[in-house]
């Protein structure tokens, strides 16, 4: 079994964190079944957020009777101290717990610090003093904020996108966290669905002894894959290394990570799906992405008014309108070729 300790927190778990964002998309009964199965088979770290609609409530229902045997992490997107307390109380209520093992600022545009005028970090400290939270963390998609958080010494964990598609700049974050004895929680280990080989994804992340991956789970079949890795972790052998190198060649460069911070679009364009469609249609059964529903989604790109709201909100500084248009052209060309061939 591969285990990891999150920096100075002392939180030690196997390298299979449960990412609870996707369970907001399934029924309460389905979610409780998945969460309980995860616990029964050895998963002990569960990550959620106030922003994930009813995810916290589902975790509270599933795990309240084993609370002392698990680590629960949540997040707040608040920008004012008063909102901080409102969100923390709501999270504790829905999670059916008296404390959070880890509370994180959820992708803030800046790194909260004592004396910055927001009162946010002071609220975190007060919450810890009251025993409502045990450790303070931060999540982000921006390299500049991540670096500032690491260098500040104010945070015990950093949660950041990290997979075998990550650049050297993201690799450097992992190294810096190790040097500062700061826990690193890897979100988007499957790069928002672009990585389809979970064994390769797991084996890559297992190389980093200070990294805890949290896998977004929505289906029991997905959970079963990661549960199987607890007792028999995949090894980064020649076969899996070849998978990684092939994916890197195909997916290198500017691509949408599907984080969703560009949403909502004023024209109703489903940007995280549409801006990756060229890649998705090459990495999944065609029936999934060439159906009428997805054709309607892609057609919405024609209504783009180039307001650049999505571009200004992209933490990866992508030219999102241009990326959408490129994906639309590729998608329509792909459809036309299939029609011409009689498919």
C-alpha positions as CSV (number, residue, x, y, z in Angstrom):
1,X,0.0,0.0,0.0
2,X,1.3,3.5,-1.0
3,X,0.8,6.0,1.8
4,X,1.5,9.8,2.1
5,X,1.8,12.3,4.9
6,X,0.5,15.7,4.2
7,X,3.5,17.9,5.2
8,X,3.4,19.0,8.8
9,X,-0.3,18.2,9.3
10,X,0.5,14.6,10.3
11,X,-2.4,13.4,8.2
12,X,-1.3,10.1,6.8
13,X,-3.4,8.1,4.4
14,X,-3.1,5.8,1.4
15,X,-2.6,7.5,-2.0
16,X,-6.3,7.4,-2.9
17,X,-8.2,10.5,-1.8
18,X,-11.9,10.7,-2.6
19,X,-12.7,13.8,-4.7
20,X,-16.3,14.5,-3.9
21,X,-17.2,17.1,-6.6
22,X,-18.8,14.5,-9.0
23,X,-21.1,13.1,-6.4
24,X,-23.3,16.2,-6.6
25,X,-24.4,14.8,-10.0
26,X,-25.8,11.6,-8.7
27,X,-28.6,10.7,-6.2
28,X,-28.1,10.8,-2.5
29,X,-28.5,7.0,-2.3
30,X,-26.0,6.4,-5.0
31,X,-23.5,8.8,-3.4
32,X,-23.9,7.4,0.1
33,X,-23.3,3.9,-1.4
34,X,-20.1,5.1,-3.1
35,X,-18.8,6.9,-0.1
36,X,-19.5,4.0,2.2
37,X,-17.9,1.5,-0.1
38,X,-14.8,3.8,-0.4
39,X,-14.5,3.9,3.4
40,X,-15.1,0.1,3.8
41,X,-12.3,-0.6,1.4
42,X,-9.7,1.7,2.9
43,X,-10.1,5.2,1.6
44,X,-9.8,7.7,4.5
45,X,-9.4,11.2,2.9
46,X,-12.5,12.8,1.6
47,X,-12.3,16.2,-0.2
48,X,-15.4,18.4,-0.8
49,X,-16.3,22.1,-0.9
50,X,-19.2,24.4,0.0
51,X,-19.4,25.2,-3.7
52,X,-20.2,21.6,-4.6
53,X,-23.9,21.9,-3.9
54,X,-25.1,18.9,-1.9
55,X,-21.7,17.1,-1.8
56,X,-21.1,17.9,1.9
57,X,-24.6,16.7,2.9
58,X,-24.0,13.4,1.2
59,X,-20.7,12.9,3.0
60,X,-22.3,13.8,6.3
61,X,-25.0,11.2,5.7
62,X,-22.5,8.5,4.7
63,X,-19.7,8.9,7.2
64,X,-21.1,10.5,10.3
65,X,-20.8,7.3,12.3
66,X,-17.1,6.8,11.4
67,X,-16.1,10.4,11.7
68,X,-13.1,9.8,13.9
69,X,-11.7,7.3,11.4
70,X,-11.7,9.6,8.4
71,X,-10.1,12.9,7.4
72,X,-12.6,15.4,5.9
73,X,-11.5,18.4,3.9
74,X,-13.7,21.3,2.6
75,X,-13.3,24.7,1.1
76,X,-14.7,28.2,1.1
77,X,-14.9,30.7,-1.7
78,X,-15.8,33.5,0.6
79,X,-14.2,37.0,0.1
80,X,-15.4,38.5,3.4
81,X,-14.8,37.4,7.0
82,X,-18.6,37.3,7.8
83,X,-19.2,35.1,4.8
84,X,-16.4,32.8,6.1
85,X,-18.2,32.1,9.3
86,X,-21.6,31.6,7.6
87,X,-20.0,29.1,5.1
88,X,-18.0,27.3,7.8
89,X,-21.1,26.8,10.0
90,X,-23.1,25.6,7.0
91,X,-20.3,23.1,6.1
92,X,-20.1,21.7,9.6
93,X,-23.9,21.3,9.7
94,X,-24.1,19.6,6.4
95,X,-21.1,17.3,7.0
96,X,-22.6,16.4,10.4
97,X,-19.4,17.1,12.2
98,X,-18.0,19.4,14.9
99,X,-14.7,20.1,13.1
100,X,-12.9,19.9,9.7
101,X,-9.5,18.2,9.5
102,X,-8.6,20.6,6.7
103,X,-10.2,23.9,5.6
104,X,-9.0,25.5,2.4
105,X,-9.5,28.8,0.7
106,X,-11.1,27.7,-2.6
107,X,-9.1,29.1,-5.6
108,X,-8.8,32.7,-4.4
109,X,-7.5,35.3,-6.9
110,X,-5.0,36.4,-4.2
111,X,-3.2,34.7,-1.3
112,X,-5.0,35.6,1.9
113,X,-2.6,36.9,4.6
114,X,-2.8,38.4,8.1
115,X,-3.4,42.2,7.8
116,X,-4.4,42.2,4.1
117,X,-7.7,43.9,5.0
118,X,-10.0,41.0,4.1
119,X,-9.9,39.4,7.6
120,X,-10.0,36.0,6.0
121,X,-6.8,34.6,7.3
122,X,-7.5,35.9,10.8
123,X,-10.9,34.1,10.6
124,X,-9.0,30.9,9.7
125,X,-6.8,31.3,12.7
126,X,-9.8,32.0,15.0
127,X,-11.6,28.9,13.6
128,X,-8.6,26.8,14.4
129,X,-8.2,28.2,17.9
130,X,-11.9,27.3,18.5
131,X,-11.3,23.8,17.4
132,X,-13.6,24.1,14.4
133,X,-10.8,23.3,11.9
134,X,-7.5,21.6,12.5
135,X,-5.4,22.6,9.5
136,X,-5.3,25.5,7.0
137,X,-4.9,25.0,3.3
138,X,-5.4,26.7,0.0
139,X,-6.4,25.5,-3.5
140,X,-5.6,27.3,-6.7
141,X,-5.1,27.1,-10.5
142,X,-2.8,30.1,-10.7
143,X,1.0,29.5,-10.4
144,X,1.6,33.0,-9.0
145,X,-0.8,32.5,-6.1
146,X,0.5,28.9,-5.5
147,X,4.1,30.2,-5.2
148,X,3.1,33.0,-2.9
149,X,1.2,30.5,-0.6
150,X,4.2,28.2,-0.4
151,X,6.7,31.0,0.3
152,X,4.4,32.6,2.9
153,X,4.6,29.7,5.4
154,X,1.0,30.4,6.3
155,X,-0.5,27.2,4.8
156,X,-0.1,23.6,5.6
157,X,-1.3,22.3,2.3
158,X,-1.6,23.3,-1.3
159,X,-4.2,21.7,-3.7
160,X,-3.3,22.2,-7.3
161,X,-3.9,20.4,-10.7
162,X,-1.2,17.8,-11.2
163,X,-1.0,14.9,-13.6
164,X,1.4,13.5,-16.1
165,X,0.3,16.2,-18.5
166,X,1.6,18.9,-16.1
167,X,4.4,21.2,-17.1
168,X,7.8,21.6,-15.5
169,X,6.3,24.7,-13.7
170,X,3.8,22.4,-11.9
171,X,6.5,19.9,-11.1
172,X,8.4,22.7,-9.4
173,X,5.5,23.4,-7.1
174,X,5.6,19.8,-5.9
175,X,9.4,20.2,-5.2
176,X,8.9,23.5,-3.4
177,X,6.1,22.0,-1.2
178,X,8.4,19.2,-0.2
179,X,11.2,21.7,0.7
180,X,8.7,23.7,2.9
181,X,7.2,20.6,4.5
182,X,3.9,21.5,3.0
183,X,1.4,18.9,1.9
184,X,0.5,18.7,-1.8
185,X,-3.0,17.5,-2.8
186,X,-3.2,16.7,-6.5
187,X,-6.5,17.5,-8.1
188,X,-7.4,16.6,-11.7
189,X,-5.0,13.6,-11.8
190,X,-7.0,12.5,-14.9
191,X,-6.8,16.0,-16.4
192,X,-10.5,16.5,-16.4
193,X,-11.1,13.3,-18.3
194,X,-8.5,13.6,-21.0
195,X,-6.4,10.9,-19.3
196,X,-8.2,7.6,-19.8
197,X,-5.6,5.2,-18.3
198,X,-6.1,5.4,-14.5
199,X,-3.2,3.0,-13.9
200,X,-0.8,5.2,-15.7
201,X,-2.2,8.3,-13.9
202,X,-1.8,6.5,-10.5
203,X,1.7,5.2,-11.2
204,X,2.9,8.6,-12.3
205,X,1.7,10.3,-9.1
206,X,2.9,7.5,-6.9
207,X,6.5,8.7,-7.7
208,X,6.0,11.7,-5.6
209,X,6.2,10.8,-1.9
210,X,4.6,14.1,-0.7
211,X,1.6,14.1,-3.1
212,X,-1.9,12.9,-2.3
213,X,-4.1,12.4,-5.4
214,X,-7.8,13.0,-5.0
215,X,-9.7,11.1,-7.6
216,X,-13.1,12.5,-8.8
217,X,-15.5,9.6,-8.4
218,X,-19.0,9.4,-9.8
219,X,-19.5,5.8,-10.9
220,X,-18.9,2.5,-8.9
221,X,-16.7,1.2,-11.8
222,X,-14.4,4.2,-11.4
223,X,-14.2,3.7,-7.6
224,X,-13.4,0.0,-8.1
225,X,-10.4,0.8,-10.3
226,X,-8.9,3.0,-7.6
227,X,-9.8,0.6,-4.8
228,X,-7.9,-2.2,-6.6
229,X,-4.8,0.0,-6.5
230,X,-4.7,0.1,-2.7
231,X,-3.4,-3.4,-2.4
232,X,-1.7,-3.7,-5.8
233,X,-0.5,-0.2,-6.8
234,X,0.4,0.1,-10.5
235,X,4.1,0.3,-11.2
236,X,5.5,2.8,-13.7
237,X,6.8,0.1,-16.1
238,X,7.7,0.3,-19.7
239,X,4.1,-0.2,-20.8
240,X,2.6,2.6,-18.7
241,X,5.5,4.9,-19.6
242,X,4.7,4.4,-23.2
243,X,1.1,5.4,-22.5
244,X,2.2,8.5,-20.8
245,X,4.6,9.5,-23.6
246,X,1.9,9.0,-26.2
247,X,-0.6,11.1,-24.3
248,X,2.0,13.8,-23.8
249,X,2.7,14.0,-27.5
250,X,-1.1,14.2,-28.4
251,X,-2.1,16.6,-25.6
252,X,0.9,18.9,-25.2
253,X,0.4,22.6,-25.6
254,X,-2.5,24.9,-24.8
255,X,-5.6,22.9,-23.9
256,X,-8.6,23.5,-21.7
257,X,-8.3,21.7,-18.3
258,X,-12.0,21.8,-17.7
259,X,-11.8,23.6,-14.4
260,X,-15.0,25.6,-15.1
261,X,-13.9,28.9,-13.7
262,X,-14.8,30.5,-17.1
263,X,-18.5,29.7,-16.4
264,X,-21.2,30.8,-16.7
265,X,-21.1,32.0,-20.3
266,X,-23.6,34.8,-21.0
267,X,-24.4,33.0,-24.3
268,X,-25.0,29.7,-22.7
269,X,-21.9,28.0,-24.2
270,X,-20.8,25.0,-22.1
271,X,-17.2,26.0,-22.4
272,X,-15.4,23.2,-20.4
273,X,-16.8,20.6,-22.8
274,X,-16.8,22.6,-26.0
275,X,-13.3,23.9,-25.6
276,X,-11.9,20.3,-25.3
277,X,-14.1,18.6,-27.9
278,X,-11.3,18.1,-30.4
279,X,-9.5,16.0,-27.9
280,X,-12.5,14.3,-26.4
281,X,-13.8,12.9,-29.7
282,X,-10.4,11.2,-30.2
283,X,-10.3,9.7,-26.7
284,X,-13.8,8.4,-26.0
285,X,-16.5,6.4,-27.9
286,X,-17.7,8.6,-30.7
287,X,-21.3,8.0,-29.8
288,X,-20.7,9.9,-26.6
289,X,-19.7,13.2,-28.3
290,X,-21.3,13.0,-31.7
291,X,-24.9,12.7,-30.5
292,X,-27.5,15.4,-31.1
293,X,-27.1,16.9,-27.6
294,X,-23.4,17.6,-28.1
295,X,-24.0,18.9,-31.6
296,X,-26.4,21.4,-30.1
297,X,-23.8,22.4,-27.5
298,X,-21.1,22.9,-30.2
299,X,-23.5,24.9,-32.3
300,X,-23.9,27.4,-29.5
301,X,-20.3,28.5,-30.2
302,X,-21.7,30.4,-33.2
303,X,-23.5,32.7,-30.8
304,X,-20.2,33.8,-29.1
305,X,-20.1,37.6,-28.7
306,X,-16.4,37.7,-27.9
307,X,-17.0,39.5,-24.6
308,X,-13.8,37.8,-23.4
309,X,-15.3,37.1,-20.0
310,X,-14.2,33.5,-20.2
311,X,-10.7,34.6,-21.2
312,X,-10.3,37.0,-18.3
313,X,-11.4,34.3,-15.9
314,X,-9.2,31.5,-17.2
315,X,-6.4,30.7,-14.6
316,X,-4.3,29.3,-17.4
317,X,-4.5,32.5,-19.5
318,X,-5.9,30.7,-22.5
319,X,-7.5,32.5,-25.4
320,X,-10.8,30.8,-24.8
321,X,-12.8,32.3,-27.6
322,X,-10.1,31.3,-30.1
323,X,-10.0,27.8,-28.6
324,X,-13.7,27.5,-28.9
325,X,-13.7,28.5,-32.6
326,X,-10.8,26.1,-33.3
327,X,-12.7,23.2,-31.6
328,X,-15.9,24.1,-33.5
329,X,-14.1,24.0,-36.9
330,X,-12.5,20.7,-36.0
331,X,-15.8,19.2,-34.8
332,X,-17.8,20.3,-37.9
333,X,-15.0,19.0,-40.2
334,X,-15.1,15.7,-38.3
335,X,-18.8,15.4,-38.6
336,X,-18.7,16.2,-42.3
337,X,-16.1,13.6,-43.1
338,X,-18.1,11.0,-41.2
339,X,-21.3,11.9,-43.2
340,X,-19.3,11.8,-46.4
341,X,-18.0,8.4,-45.6
342,X,-21.5,7.1,-44.8
343,X,-20.8,6.6,-41.1
